[in-house]
Amino acid sequence: MIKYSVIIPFHSNFNLLTLCLEALHRTLDFAESEIIIVDNNAMGSQIPTTSGIEVGCRILRKQENLMYPRAINWGAEVAKGEYLLLCDADTCVLPRFHTALANALTTEGIGYAAAKLFNMNTRRLLEFGITSSHYNFPHPFTGRSGDFSLIQNDHTPLAACAACSAIKKNLFWDLGGFDSELVHSYSDIDLSLRLRAKGYATACVANAIAYHCGSSTEGSGMGASLKEDTKGIFMQKHVQIPVQICSYLDMACAEFLRKTHLHRKEYFIVDCSTIANSTLYINHIINALDLSIVDQYKLPAHSRDQMSLDLLNFIPYQIRNYRVPILYFTDSFLAFRGNSLWKSCRANFLDIVLDRHANLELLKSCN
């Protein structure tokens, strides 16, 4: 009796696929599990016929590049299990991830469950839910280390990443599967929103863990322009999306105040973010921390979610010498790592870093 059907959409990067399969073989019981690989590639199959990975796997081959939602739907059509486990080919699961996800789906009102994903290279949090700030979809607490207090428990965000996730097969088809028009991203958020409309929540499961590479395929056509068009289709479909980021900002503030006493409340704002609605974040934090603004300065970073900023050369020297604390708002707090000289110049102030993923830290702690 098949209970778990693992569906792996595969386009390219055979090395990571083998890593994914090795991890699955270590944790699955094949008396109750099956693995379905959807090998789709417009340039022809990338899985060598002599690789031996067919053992324990069913491979669906198609020369056409199906893109993510159609590939998953094809795998789901032939799946025999009660639970569909969706695993990207560049994930590496830890033991018992599948039972943790399935157990979450037995909770009343939970329709979709996703694992906690860590970056393969940095071992920092990559995905543990997707929230919303109008038209943006931040990932709460991304970039944190595995021991960060706010990622230790299950929670129910607006949506979750499909890279390592689960849903009951009958519910998946009750919804009509993934929307095949959402060819670049947003199909998982769309699924969560459709579930929400039917009264089901999406759960992120803290003890279901996997590592994820992300953006590992080549020649798939998954470029920025295609993502922009896909987001347009998605936003046209979902006009009213609830703003959920504030609940995560409140969690971050509570944790921050538990560890930090702010003896000064007047702050200068330096907005380094690239997002259009930065005031949503800044105003919420000002109110939650009971701060007052003495002035503010807008200086966008060069690219979204930039991972490194040289503050000495990026921020004007006059700001470095301000004699009031600074609240920096940025896309990712990881961009403020290092910068030891800037931090030493600001050592007498409780400068704060806030990012669009609801991370809140003292500047000196951003390492």
Secondary structure, DSSP 4 states (H G I P E B T S, - for coil): ---EEEEEEE-S-HHHHHHHHHHHHHH--TTSEEEEEEEE-TT---S-TTS-TTTTEEEEEESS--HHHHHHHHHHHH--SSEEEEE-TTEEEPTTHHHHHHHHHTSTTEEEEEEEEEETTT-SEEES-B--BTTB---TTTT--TT-GGGSS-B--SB--TTEEEEEHHHHHHTTSS-TT--SS-HHHHHHHHHHHTT-EEEEEEEEEEEE--S--SSS---HHHHHHHHHHHHHH-------HHHHHHHHHHHHHHH---S--EEEEEE----TTHHHHHHHHHHHHT-EEEEEEE---SSTT-S---HHHHS-HHHHT-SS-EEEEES-GGGGS--HHHHHHTTTS--EEEETTS-EEEGGG--
